[in-house]
């Protein structure tokens, strides 16, 4: 059974930093892991993605230059380093697992709350 467990979300001030973690279990040799977020009253949006093999990354324009996604293959864990946080970054952050290139994100974590206060 695949499980994704996020951690690291908390209340932080504008300009601060946080690092989110997503630990995956139950399946190896996956294609990619993505981070998404959903703010109150808004649709869920893509934040960043990294492939497990090559480490290739993609970012939403809104976070480029501020967020960095990385992975630790040995720990089956993906991280999202978030710097220069803004109030509009406030959301529940979810990690999601893409098992193969041909499939969409099949498995999702429970989410972790990030609140940026001004």
C-alpha positions in Angstrom: 0.0 0.0 0.0 1.4 3.3 -1.0 1.7 6.0 1.6 2.8 9.6 1.4 3.4 11.5 4.6 4.0 15.2 4.5 5.6 17.2 7.3 7.1 20.6 8.0 4.2 23.0 7.6 3.7 25.7 10.2 3.1 29.3 10.8 5.9 31.6 9.6 6.4 35.3 9.1 6.6 37.0 5.7 10.1 36.6 4.3 10.8 33.5 6.3 11.6 30.0 5.2 10.3 26.5 5.7 11.2 23.0 4.5 8.5 20.5 3.7 9.2 16.8 3.6 7.3 14.0 1.9 8.2 10.5 2.7 6.9 7.8 0.3 6.5 4.1 1.3 5.0 1.0 -0.3 6.4 1.4 -3.8 9.8 2.1 -5.4 11.0 2.9 -8.9 8.5 5.7 -9.3 8.7 8.3 -12.0 8.2 11.6 -10.2 6.9 13.4 -7.1 5.1 16.7 -7.2 4.1 19.3 -4.7 0.7 21.1 -5.0 -1.1 23.5 -2.9 -4.6 24.7 -2.2 -5.6 28.0 -0.6 -9.0 28.6 0.9 -11.6 29.2 -1.7 -9.2 28.4 -4.6 -8.4 25.5 -6.8 -5.5 23.2 -6.2 -2.4 24.3 -8.1 0.9 22.9 -9.2 3.9 24.1 -7.3 6.9 21.9 -8.3 7.9 18.5 -9.6 11.1 16.4 -9.6 11.8 13.1 -11.3 13.3 10.3 -9.2 15.8 9.2 -11.8 17.4 12.2 -13.4 16.3 14.8 -10.8 14.8 17.0 -13.5 12.7 19.8 -11.9 9.8 22.0 -12.9 8.3 25.0 -11.0 5.3 27.1 -11.2 6.1 30.7 -12.2 4.9 32.0 -8.9 7.5 30.1 -6.9 10.5 30.1 -9.3 13.6 31.5 -7.6 12.1 31.1 -4.1 11.3 27.4 -3.8 13.6 24.4 -4.4 12.5 20.8 -4.8 15.0 18.1 -4.1 15.0 14.3 -3.4 16.8 11.8 -1.3 16.4 8.5 -3.2 17.9 6.4 -0.3 15.2 7.8 2.0 12.4 7.8 -0.7 11.8 11.4 0.4 11.2 14.6 -1.4 11.7 18.1 0.0 10.4 21.5 -0.8 12.6 24.3 0.5 10.5 27.5 0.6 12.3 30.8 1.0 11.1 34.4 0.9 7.7 33.3 1.8 4.7 35.6 1.0 1.2 35.7 2.4 -0.1 34.3 -0.9 1.9 31.2 -0.3 -0.5 30.3 2.5 -2.2 27.0 1.7 -2.4 23.4 2.4 0.6 21.7 0.6 0.2 18.2 -0.8 2.8 15.9 -2.3 1.7 13.5 -5.0 3.3 10.5 -6.6 3.5 9.9 -10.3 4.4 6.2 -10.6 5.1 6.1 -14.4 5.6 8.7 -17.1 2.4 7.7 -18.8 0.3 8.1 -15.6 -1.0 11.2 -13.8 -0.5 11.6 -10.1 -2.0 8.6 -8.5 -1.3 8.9 -4.9 -1.6 11.9 -2.6 -0.6 12.8 0.9 -2.8 14.2 3.6 -1.5 17.7 3.3 0.4 20.0 5.6 -0.7 23.6 6.4 1.6 26.5 5.7 0.5 29.9 7.0 2.5 33.0 6.2 1.6 35.9 8.4 2.2 39.5 7.7 
